[in-house]
Amino acid sequence: MSTCSYIFEGPDPDVILRAPLQPGSDEFKDFHVHKLILSVASITFRDTFSIPQPPRHPLDDTTLDVVQVSESADVFEPFLQLVYPVDPPVINDLRLMDDLFRVADKYATKGITTRLKERLVSPSFLKDDPIGVFTIACRNNLDEEARLAVPHTFTMDVVSQISEERLHAMTAKTYHHLLTEHAIRRKQLISAIDTAWRSFDPQTRCRCMERLREKVQIHVYGTPFLYKETLESILSLVEQFGSCGSGGYCIKSFGRSSFLPSVMSRIRAL
């Protein structure tokens, strides 16, 4: 959804851009705009305005040139709001965001693309739909934005929980990229656990520590990432093991204060 107080019906326009209300619709919405502003923002518009326009329709009651555009009005209006030096549109829909990237690329408006990139990786989008952000970033070759989106997908099961809508929006290459990132992170987590395990003298390792390590590995292998629930279940394992009578080197007295925090610190470093 996009809202803005600016209305393209000012008294001093010199061209009308006419957009269909819906794709393929016979109903249109006219935007009274200024060639100078659009020509500065877009090479495509500058070239378009340099070409003589066809004669106006006899029923048109305007003396201005009318340029037909193919984008639907609900997409073209927020695009124009981004071009003009007015308050930007409120963009709360990733589908609109995707459309605006496409329109910005078509009309070669690099400044608009930069503003869209900043909005794409806003905290709200990354929190609510990181898969959608990642997909749009990959489609538009936005490497940095895709990289920022990846960690936000680690709280999701990207095999069973991803929606059909998101799968249809992805190419096979994009989905493979996402699965690869998750596989790499799982390997990093297993490595972090093993590194913490090896940091302890073998003589001080008890069976409780070994069992905890095994349990942690099972949890990590079984999920794309360490969910909050997974971390809580690992902590509860520490409580369950209790003392094993190994001279003070059990999980409860030794591992809880050393091994588990060592693992967690490595996980946070990732």
N, C-alpha and C positions, 0 to 999 in steps of 0.2 A: 504494500500500500504506500502511496506517495501523497503527501499533502504539502501545499505551499500557498502563501497568501498572494504571490505574484500571478496576475492574470494576463495572458498574452492577447490583450485587446486594447493596447495603448493607442493614443491619438496620433502618434508620429511614426508608425512602421512604414517600411518601403517594400515589403514583400510578404506574401502569405504562404505558409507551409501548411499543406492540407494532408491530414492523416486519417486513415479509416478508423472508425470506432473499434472495430474488431478486424482481425485478418480476413480479407476477402469480402468485407462488408461494403454495401453501397452507401452507407451513411458515413459522413465525414465530420471531422472537427478541424476548424481553421485556427491557426496560430499566427497572429500578426506580429511579425518580428523585424529585426533590423539587419540588413545585409552586412554592415560594417562589423557588428559584434560577432556574427556567425563566421564571417570570412577570417577574422583574426583567430578564432578558436579552431577553425577547420579548413584545411586545404581543399577538402572535397566540396564544401559549400562555396568556397571562393571560386573554384573552377565551374561549379554549377551556375553561379550567378553571372559568370562571364559569357554564358551561352544564351542566345535569345530564346525566350520562352514561347511556346505555341500560343496561338490566339486564345483569349479567354472564352469560356462558355457564354453563349448569349444571355443566359439567365443570371450570370454573375453580376452583382450590382457594385462591383469594386473596380477601381482604376489601377489597382496594384497587380503586379505579376503574381501568379499562383503556381507554386511548385508542389507537385504531388510527391509524397514520400510513402514508402511501403510499410513502415513501422506503425503499429497500432497506437492510437492516441494515448492510451494509458501507460505506454512505455516512452513514447516520444516526448510527452509533457515533462516528466521528471528529467529526461535527458536535457531538454532546453533549460530547465531550472538549474541544472549543473553548469551549463554554458554561460548563463547570464550572471552578472555580479549581484545576486540576490541571495536570500536565505536558501540553503540547499534543501532538497526534498528529504523527507523522512523515509528511509528505506529499511523496512523491517522484514522483507521477504527476499529470500535468496533467489527465487525464480526471477523476480524483478532485477535483482543484482546481476544475474547471469545475462538477462536481456540487455541491460545497460552496458555491460562489457562488450557485447556483440555490436551494439549500435555505436559505441565509442570507437571501436576498431574500424567499423565501416566508414565513419566520417573522419577518421584520422585525427581524433581529438586527444592528444597525448596527455594534456593537462587533466582532462576528465578521467582518463584511465588511472592516473596517479591518485586522484581523490577516491576513486572506487576501490583501489587496492587498500588504502588506509581503512576504509569502512569494512571491507571484506574480512579483515583480521581483527575486527573489534571484539572485545570480550564477550558481548552478547551472542554474536554469531558463532564464535569458537566454542562457547559453552553449550549452546542449544543444538548446533548442527555442524560439528567439526568435519563429518564426512562430506557434507554439502560444500563447505568451504574448500576442502581439499580437492574435490572434483572440479569446482569452478577454477581454482588456481591452476590445476593441471591442464584443463582445457584451454586456458589462456596463456600457457607457458610462463606462469608466475612462480618461478622456482622458490623464491624467498617466502612467499605466502604459503606455498605448499609445505615447506619445511616447518613453518610456524604452526600449521594445522595438525601435523602428524602426531605430536605428543598428546594432543587433546583427544585423539582417537584411541589411546591406549586403555581407556576405561571401558571400551566397548568390545564386544565379541563381533568382529567384522566378518565372521562366517555365518553365524546363525541369527544375529540381531540386526543386520543391515537390511533396510527396507527395499522392496522391489523398485520403488521409485528411484532410489539412489543407485541401484544396480543398473537400471535402464539408462541413467544419465552418464554412467561411466563407460569408458572404453576398456577393453581387456587390458591394455597397457597400464591404464590408471589403476585398475583394481590389483593387478600384479604388483605394481609399485607399492601400494598400501600394504598388501600381505607381506611383501619383502621387508618393509620397515618394521612390521610387528615381529617377524621372525628374527630379525637382527636384535631387537630389544629383548626378546626372550633369551637369546644366547648371552647377551650382556648381563642379564640378571642371574642366570646360572653361573656365569663366570664370577660375578660379584660374591655369590654365596660360597663358591669353591675357594676364592681368594681369602675370604674371611676364615674359612675352615682351616686352610693351610697356614694361616698366620699364628695358629696356636701350636704349642709344643705337643707332639704326639703323646708324650707321657702324661699330659694334663687333660687329654680328651677322654671323656667317659662315654659309655654307651648312650646316655641320654642325649649328649651333643650330637652323636652320630645319627640317632633316630630323628632328632629335630631337623638336621640337615636333609635327611631323606624326605621327611614330610614337606619341608619347604620346597624342595625340588619338585615333588609331585604336584604341589599347588601351582607352581610357576609353569610347569610343562602343561598343565591342564587348562590354563587360561591365557588369553592374549597378553594380559598384563596383570600386575598385582592389584586386584580390586581392593577397595576399602574392606569389604567383607573377608577377603582372603587374608589381609594383614591381621585382622582381628582374630581369625581362626588360628593363625600362626602364633599369635600372642597367647591364645588360650591353651595351645599345645604345651607351652612352657609351664603353665600352671599345672597341667595334668601330669607331667613327668615326675615332679617332686624330687625328693632326695633318693639317690641310688646308693648312698653309703660308700662313695669312692673317695673317701678322704677329703671331702669338701670341694671336690672338683665336679660336682654334678651340675646339671642345667640350672636347678633352682638357686644354688649358691654361687655358681661361677659363670655358667653360660648366659644366664639372664642379664648379668651386669656387664658382660664382655662380648660374647659371641653374637647375640641378637643385635645389640646396638652397632656392632661392627658391620653386620650384614645391612642393617637399615641405613647406615651412613653411606655405604657404597651404592645402595639403591637410590638414595636422594641425589647423590652426585651424578647419576645418569640423567 
